[in-house]
Amino acid sequence: MQDDFGRFEGSGMTSPGATRRSVILWAMSDKTVISWHSVARTSHRILLTLFLTLGAAVSLSVATQHAALASGCLSGGNGTYAVAFGCDNVRIPAAHHCMEVAHSSNGQTEGIECADLYVTNDANQEMWGEGEFYCQGASPQCLGKSVTIWASAKDNGSAGPADTEHGGYACTTSGCPNGGQARVSTAHFIGLAGCIPTYSFEPKDGATINGVINHEIIKVNGAPEASHAGQENDSARVTVCFN
């Protein structure tokens, strides 16, 4: 039997129909190239190598957070930011956006999701989306989550469609972080150059993107049932330039 979070009760496995990759804090030591393709339609074609880190879940109590924004790594403003060479795992603060998905009957506990963007500019120019999912208030341990995060990148000036990648996460009851965040990364875009318009987003529950049916469900303690996100949560749309 499947529960509200796309899992088989008692098995600890996600439903085969829920085509998502369950990860918390990617272990960045095992990178597997999954495809090459171009997202540009102009003479200035940008090839993106998409890789997916096949990492196991890492406990939030022992895992380090993403590197803090180093002084001098970002410059610019008004939606356009240049990333200095040699800077790794840099969060774009202006892109951060959060939305409440669930709340308890008495309003003292909330289920929150946030969308972020990260970039690296070294031997590989990389960009990816990251979602943060957590409960806060009187009961900071969620009773269940089934969530996804997507990132979109597009060659500046291209008339073609943007390219997208995603990642997902699910937990139930005691398997959900207690007082911490489930941080979920998309696959990375690699081999970027120039200036790239981008954003990350958490779709509304049930939305189909590139053939993937997305689940966006959080259940909090004190609510009679799980809450399904009725709208999409988007990060701010920014343009990232690699120096």
Number of C-alpha atoms within 10 A of each C-alpha: 9 13 13 19 24 21 21 15 15 9 9 12 13 22 16 10 10 16 16 21 20 21 22 24 20 20 15 10 9 11 13 11 10 10 10 11 11 14 19 21 14 13 7 13 14 21 17 22 18 22 19 22 18 17 17 12 16 15 13 17 9 7 12 10 9 12 11 10 15 12 8 9 18 21 12 11 11 8 13 17 20 18 23 17 16 13 19 22 18 20 24 18 13 17 19 19 17 17 17 16 24 25 23 20 13 8 12 13 22 25 28 19 26 22 26 27 29 21 22 22 25 15 9 15 22 22 26 28 31 27 31 20 26 24 30 19 14 13 18 20 24 30 23 25 29 26 30 31 30 26 30 22 24 22 26 19 13 16 12 12 13 16 17 23 22 25 23 25 25 27 23 20 15 11 14 20 22 19 15 18 21 26 21 27 30 29 26 23 25 20 16 21 20 14 18 22 18 25 25 32 25 30 23 20 20 15 16 12 13 7 8 14 16 22 28 27 25 32 28 28 24 17 17 10 13 19 21 20 22 14 14 14 21 22 24 20 18 20 20 28 21 19 14
